[in-house]
Amino acid sequence: MRNFHVGIIGCGNIAETYARMIPGFRGLRLVACSDVLPDRAAGMADRYRIAALSTEALLASSEIDVIVNLTIPAEHFAVSQAALLAGKHVWTEKPLALSLREARTLKKLAEERGLRVGSAPDTFLGGGHQQARALLDQGKIGKVVSGCAAVLSHGMEGWHPNPDFFFRPGGGPIYDLGPYYIASLVDLIGPIARVAAFGSSGSPTRTIGSGPRTGEKVPVLTPTNVHAVLEFRGGAVISFSASWDVWAHRRTPIELYGEAGTLVLPDPNDFDGIVSLAGRDGILQDQPVLLHVLGVANQSHPKWGPFANYRGAGLAEMVAALDANRPHRCSMDLALHTVEVMAACLVSADSGRSVPVESDCLRPAPLSDAEARMLMT
């Protein structure tokens, strides 16, 4: 497999994770970065011994094959579009775009130019989620009838020094964290047909709790509390709660209820985690951890301890698929469908009516431990 030369655009918090992880994946070589703040790009370039370029120079470079778009969500579309126009493949952080129109524009442009676009999240490629996927595919709980998903906290302003964009259109819990849950659910049980939702905001402002702007208030311009019902094409009906107006709760991230049992999944924002299964006896039991390289702890957090973090696995899988001329798992169609579902949640919450979802996508192929190991150096 040949090496694909990678350039990062956007050198914020998540860029450090990608820069650390990319050397661990086969077929990827990080060569350059850029940022609207040149000093920030220069700092990353020094730390990882790569070139710091202007965005224009990075896009124009014949050395770079793939752009990794790590800008703020409001810039995702413009940067990805510019990269495609420059003849580069694109991997973008979630969300792919902030509207279905933008997502469709990127899809059309990529298809016209024969380029790949992949989008986070890639956490569903991890060991915890792949174990759940295998149990479902084995029919352990039968056909999924219903379920629930929940991402609940009190938002980002407590720890992020510049949280403004989280509370603007294109932010909020739906666009920031919804992609993890929606992509995971689609991977598990297929595409979504219709959405009905209600939404609100708990406060008109948020107070920054860390960094040089501590105490400064930022306006809330998007719903921070959304509760939706997702009707899947296969018939399942899943409730989805996404709120940054919750101080504490006892909800699990995802539970699926089938004709023959129940499956409880770990946080879809993580690559690892415990899967629990119950049959018709109604007794939930934690399952032995599946042997899967993308579920093995490779980092440690001072508060939560060891955990698995393989951000960039989806990028590595995309270039491997490109090299082998096969579809990649974190596909444009999955990302576009996710964008439409998120937009439908907010439209429904605003209008008071259910909203059909027109786009379709295939469930990504499962990723075995052996296939995952082939992505690693």
C-alpha positions as CSV (number, residue, x, y, z in Angstrom):
1,M,0.0,0.0,0.0
2,R,1.3,3.4,-0.9
3,N,1.6,6.3,1.5
4,F,-0.9,9.1,1.3
5,H,0.5,12.4,2.3
6,V,-1.8,14.3,4.7
7,G,-2.3,18.0,5.4
8,I,-4.3,19.2,8.4
9,I,-6.3,22.4,8.1
10,G,-7.3,23.7,11.6
11,C,-4.8,23.3,14.4
12,G,-7.2,23.4,17.4
13,N,-7.7,20.9,20.3
14,I,-8.7,17.9,18.1
15,A,-5.7,18.4,15.8
16,E,-3.3,17.4,18.5
17,T,-5.1,14.0,18.7
18,Y,-4.9,13.4,15.0
19,A,-1.3,14.5,14.8
20,R,-0.4,12.0,17.5
21,M,-2.4,9.1,16.1
22,I,-1.7,9.4,12.3
23,P,1.8,7.9,12.5
24,G,0.3,4.7,14.0
25,F,-1.8,4.0,10.9
26,R,-0.6,2.3,7.8
27,G,-0.6,4.4,4.6
28,L,-0.6,7.8,6.2
29,R,2.1,10.3,6.4
30,L,1.4,13.7,8.0
31,V,3.5,16.4,6.1
32,A,1.9,19.8,6.7
33,C,-0.6,21.9,8.6
34,S,-2.3,25.3,8.4
35,D,-4.5,27.5,10.6
36,V,-6.1,30.9,10.5
37,L,-3.7,31.7,13.4
38,P,-0.2,31.2,11.9
39,D,1.5,30.9,15.3
40,R,-0.8,28.0,16.2
41,A,0.2,26.2,12.9
42,A,3.8,26.9,13.5
43,G,3.6,25.4,17.0
44,M,2.1,22.2,15.7
45,A,4.6,22.1,12.9
46,D,7.5,22.3,15.4
47,R,6.0,19.6,17.7
48,Y,5.4,17.1,14.9
49,R,8.3,18.1,12.5
50,I,6.0,19.0,9.6
51,A,5.6,22.1,7.4
52,A,3.5,25.0,8.5
53,L,1.9,26.5,5.4
54,S,-0.8,29.0,4.6
55,T,-4.1,27.2,3.7
56,E,-3.8,28.4,0.1
57,A,-0.3,26.9,-0.2
58,L,-1.3,23.7,1.5
59,L,-4.2,23.2,-0.9
60,A,-1.9,24.0,-3.9
61,S,0.8,21.6,-2.8
62,S,1.2,18.7,-5.2
63,E,2.8,16.7,-2.4
64,I,-0.5,16.4,-0.4
65,D,-3.1,13.8,-1.3
66,V,-5.6,14.1,1.6
67,I,-6.9,17.1,3.5
68,V,-7.9,16.5,7.1
69,N,-10.5,19.3,7.8
70,L,-10.4,20.1,11.6
71,T,-11.8,23.6,11.4
72,I,-14.8,24.8,13.3
73,P,-18.1,23.3,12.0
74,A,-19.2,26.6,10.4
75,E,-16.1,26.3,8.1
76,H,-16.4,22.6,7.3
77,F,-18.2,23.0,4.0
78,A,-16.0,25.8,2.6
79,V,-12.8,24.1,3.5
80,S,-13.9,20.7,2.2
81,Q,-15.2,22.3,-1.0
82,A,-11.9,24.1,-1.6
83,A,-10.0,20.9,-1.0
84,L,-12.1,19.0,-3.5
85,L,-11.7,21.8,-6.0
86,A,-7.9,21.5,-5.5
87,G,-8.1,17.8,-6.3
88,K,-7.6,16.5,-2.8
89,H,-9.4,13.6,-1.0
90,V,-11.0,14.8,2.2
91,W,-11.5,13.5,5.7
92,T,-13.5,15.9,7.8
93,E,-14.4,16.1,11.5
94,K,-18.1,15.9,12.2
95,P,-20.4,17.3,11.0
96,L,-19.8,16.9,7.3
97,A,-21.7,20.2,6.7
98,L,-24.4,22.3,8.4
99,S,-27.1,21.7,5.9
100,L,-28.4,19.1,3.5
101,R,-27.8,21.5,0.6
102,E,-24.1,21.8,1.5
103,A,-23.7,18.1,2.0
104,R,-25.2,17.3,-1.4
105,T,-22.9,19.9,-3.0
106,L,-19.9,18.1,-1.6
107,K,-21.2,14.7,-2.7
108,K,-21.7,15.9,-6.2
109,L,-18.3,17.6,-6.4
110,A,-16.5,14.5,-5.1
111,E,-18.3,12.2,-7.5
112,E,-17.6,14.5,-10.5
113,R,-13.9,14.6,-9.6
114,G,-13.5,10.9,-8.6
115,L,-12.4,11.9,-5.0
116,R,-13.2,10.3,-1.7
117,V,-14.8,12.1,1.2
118,G,-14.9,10.5,4.7
119,S,-16.3,12.0,7.8
120,A,-16.0,11.4,11.6
121,P,-17.3,9.9,13.7
122,D,-15.1,6.8,13.3
123,T,-15.7,5.6,16.8
124,F,-18.2,3.0,15.6
125,L,-15.2,1.1,14.2
126,G,-14.0,0.5,17.7
127,G,-14.1,-2.7,19.7
128,G,-17.1,-1.9,21.9
129,H,-19.4,-1.0,19.0
130,Q,-18.1,-3.8,16.7
131,Q,-18.9,-6.3,19.5
132,A,-22.5,-4.9,19.7
133,R,-22.8,-5.0,15.9
134,A,-21.7,-8.6,15.8
135,L,-24.2,-9.6,18.5
136,L,-27.0,-7.9,16.5
137,D,-25.9,-9.5,13.2
138,Q,-25.9,-12.9,15.0
139,G,-29.6,-12.3,15.9
140,K,-29.0,-12.4,19.6
141,I,-31.9,-10.0,20.3
142,G,-33.8,-10.6,17.1
143,K,-35.3,-7.8,15.1
144,V,-34.9,-4.4,16.8
145,V,-38.3,-3.0,17.7
146,S,-37.4,0.0,19.7
147,G,-34.8,1.6,21.9
148,C,-33.4,4.8,23.4
149,A,-30.3,6.9,23.1
150,A,-29.2,9.8,25.3
151,V,-26.3,12.3,25.4
152,L,-26.9,14.5,28.5
153,S,-24.6,16.9,30.3
154,H,-24.3,20.6,31.1
155,G,-22.4,21.6,27.9
156,M,-18.9,22.7,27.0
157,E,-18.6,26.1,28.6
158,G,-17.2,24.8,31.9
159,W,-14.0,23.4,30.3
160,H,-13.6,24.9,26.8
161,P,-11.8,28.4,26.8
162,N,-13.7,29.5,23.6
163,P,-17.0,27.7,23.6
164,D,-18.9,30.3,21.5
165,F,-19.4,28.1,18.4
166,F,-20.9,25.3,20.5
167,F,-23.9,27.6,21.1
168,R,-24.3,29.0,17.6
169,P,-26.3,27.4,14.7
170,G,-24.4,24.3,13.7
171,G,-23.5,23.7,17.3
172,G,-25.6,22.5,20.2
173,P,-25.8,18.9,21.4
174,I,-27.5,17.8,18.1
175,Y,-24.7,18.9,15.7
176,D,-21.8,18.5,18.1
177,L,-22.6,15.1,19.7
178,G,-25.5,13.9,17.6
179,P,-23.3,12.5,14.9
180,Y,-21.8,9.8,17.2
181,Y,-25.2,8.6,18.2
182,I,-26.9,8.8,14.8
183,A,-24.0,7.2,12.9
184,S,-23.9,4.4,15.5
185,L,-27.6,3.7,15.3
186,V,-27.5,3.7,11.5
187,D,-24.6,1.3,11.5
188,L,-26.4,-0.9,13.9
189,I,-29.9,-1.0,12.4
190,G,-29.9,0.9,9.1
191,P,-31.1,4.3,7.8
192,I,-33.8,6.6,9.3
193,A,-37.1,7.4,7.5
194,R,-38.7,10.1,9.7
195,V,-38.1,12.3,12.7
196,A,-40.3,14.1,15.2
197,A,-38.7,16.3,17.9
198,F,-39.2,19.0,20.5
199,G,-36.5,21.5,21.5
200,S,-35.7,24.3,23.9
201,S,-32.9,26.2,25.6
202,G,-32.4,26.2,29.3
203,S,-30.7,29.6,29.4
204,P,-30.2,32.5,27.0
205,T,-26.5,32.7,27.8
206,R,-23.7,30.5,29.1
207,T,-20.8,31.6,31.3
208,I,-17.2,30.5,30.4
209,G,-15.6,28.6,33.2
210,S,-12.0,28.3,32.1
211,G,-9.2,30.1,30.4
212,P,-8.6,33.9,30.0
213,R,-12.2,34.6,29.3
214,T,-13.5,33.0,32.5
215,G,-16.7,34.7,33.6
216,E,-17.6,36.1,30.2
217,K,-21.1,35.3,29.0
218,V,-21.8,33.9,25.5
219,P,-25.2,34.0,23.8
220,V,-27.1,30.7,23.2
221,L,-28.4,30.9,19.6
222,T,-29.4,27.2,19.0
223,P,-31.5,24.7,21.0
224,T,-29.5,23.1,23.8
225,N,-32.3,20.6,24.8
226,V,-33.7,18.4,22.0
227,H,-35.8,15.2,22.4
228,A,-36.5,13.3,19.2
229,V,-38.2,10.1,18.0
230,L,-36.4,8.5,15.1
231,E,-38.4,6.1,12.9
232,F,-36.1,3.7,11.0
233,R,-36.8,2.3,7.6
234,G,-36.7,-1.2,9.0
235,G,-39.5,-0.3,11.5
236,A,-37.6,0.4,14.7
237,V,-38.6,3.5,16.7
238,I,-35.8,5.0,18.8
239,S,-36.1,7.9,21.2
240,F,-33.1,10.2,21.2
241,S,-32.4,12.8,23.9
242,A,-29.6,15.4,23.4
243,S,-29.3,18.0,26.1
244,W,-26.8,20.4,27.6
245,D,-29.2,21.4,30.3
246,V,-28.7,18.4,32.5
247,W,-26.6,18.4,35.7
248,A,-26.8,14.6,36.5
249,H,-28.7,11.6,35.2
250,R,-28.7,7.8,35.2
251,R,-29.4,7.2,31.5
252,T,-27.3,4.8,29.5
253,P,-25.9,5.9,26.1
254,I,-27.8,3.5,23.8
255,E,-30.2,0.6,24.5
256,L,-31.8,-1.5,21.8
257,Y,-34.9,-3.6,22.5
258,G,-35.5,-6.6,20.2
259,E,-38.0,-9.3,19.7
260,A,-35.8,-11.7,21.7
261,G,-33.7,-9.6,24.0
262,T,-32.0,-6.3,24.9
263,L,-28.6,-4.9,24.0
264,V,-27.0,-2.1,26.0
265,L,-24.1,-0.3,24.3
266,P,-21.2,1.9,25.7
267,D,-20.8,5.6,24.8
268,P,-20.6,5.9,21.0
269,N,-18.0,8.7,21.5
270,D,-15.6,6.0,22.7
271,F,-13.8,3.2,20.9
272,D,-14.1,0.8,23.8
273,G,-16.6,0.0,26.5
274,I,-18.7,-2.9,28.0
275,V,-21.6,-4.3,26.0
276,S,-24.5,-5.9,28.0
277,L,-26.9,-8.5,26.7
278,A,-30.2,-10.0,27.9
279,G,-32.3,-12.7,26.3
280,R,-35.9,-13.6,26.9
281,D,-35.1,-14.2,30.6
282,G,-34.7,-10.5,31.0
283,I,-31.3,-10.8,32.8
284,L,-28.7,-8.3,31.6
285,Q,-25.2,-9.6,31.6
286,D,-22.0,-7.8,30.7
287,Q,-20.3,-9.6,27.8
288,P,-16.6,-10.6,27.8
289,V,-14.7,-7.9,26.0
290,L,-14.2,-8.7,22.3
291,L,-10.6,-9.1,21.1
292,H,-10.4,-6.0,18.9
293,V,-7.3,-3.9,18.4
294,L,-9.4,-0.7,18.2
295,G,-10.8,-1.4,21.7
296,V,-7.4,-1.8,23.5
297,A,-6.6,1.0,25.9
298,N,-3.8,3.1,24.5
299,Q,-4.1,6.3,26.6
300,S,-4.9,7.2,30.2
301,H,-7.0,10.1,31.6
302,P,-6.1,11.5,35.1
303,K,-9.8,11.2,36.1
304,W,-11.2,8.3,34.2
305,G,-8.1,6.1,33.8
306,P,-7.1,3.9,30.8
307,F,-9.2,4.3,27.6
308,A,-9.0,3.5,23.9
309,N,-8.5,6.4,21.5
310,Y,-8.0,5.7,17.8
311,R,-9.1,8.9,16.2
312,G,-7.9,8.7,12.6
313,A,-9.0,5.0,12.2
314,G,-11.7,6.1,9.7
315,L,-9.1,8.2,7.8
316,A,-6.8,5.1,7.6
317,E,-9.7,2.9,6.5
318,M,-10.7,5.4,3.8
319,V,-7.2,5.5,2.2
320,A,-7.0,1.7,2.5
321,A,-10.3,1.4,0.7
322,L,-9.1,3.9,-1.9
323,D,-6.0,1.9,-2.5
324,A,-8.1,-1.3,-2.8
325,N,-10.8,0.4,-4.9
326,R,-13.6,-0.6,-2.5
327,P,-16.2,1.5,-0.5
328,H,-15.0,3.0,2.7
329,R,-17.0,2.6,5.9
330,C,-17.2,6.3,7.2
331,S,-18.7,7.1,3.8
332,M,-20.1,10.3,2.3
333,D,-23.6,8.7,2.1
334,L,-23.5,7.9,5.9
335,A,-22.3,11.4,6.7
336,L,-24.9,13.0,4.4
337,H,-27.7,10.9,6.0
338,T,-26.5,11.9,9.4
339,V,-26.6,15.6,8.5
340,E,-30.1,15.3,7.1
341,V,-31.3,13.5,10.3
342,M,-29.8,16.2,12.5
343,A,-31.3,19.0,10.4
344,A,-34.7,17.2,10.5
345,C,-34.5,17.1,14.4
346,L,-34.2,20.9,14.5
347,V,-36.7,21.6,11.8
348,S,-39.2,19.3,13.5
349,A,-38.6,21.0,16.9
350,D,-39.1,24.4,15.4
351,S,-42.2,23.5,13.3
352,G,-44.0,21.1,15.5
353,R,-44.4,18.5,12.7
354,S,-42.7,15.3,11.8
355,V,-40.1,15.5,9.0
356,P,-39.3,12.8,6.4
357,V,-35.7,11.9,5.7
358,E,-35.1,11.5,2.0
359,S,-31.5,10.4,1.8
360,D,-30.5,6.7,2.1
361,C,-27.3,4.9,2.9
362,L,-26.0,1.3,3.3
363,R,-24.9,0.0,6.7
364,P,-21.1,0.1,6.8
365,A,-19.5,-3.3,6.6
366,P,-18.4,-4.7,10.0
367,L,-14.7,-4.2,10.8
368,S,-13.1,-7.4,12.2
369,D,-10.1,-7.4,14.5
370,A,-8.0,-8.8,11.7
371,E,-9.1,-6.1,9.3
372,A,-8.5,-3.4,11.9
373,R,-5.0,-4.7,12.5
374,M,-4.2,-4.3,8.8
375,L,-4.8,-0.5,9.3
376,M,-2.1,-0.3,12.0
377,T,1.6,0.1,11.5
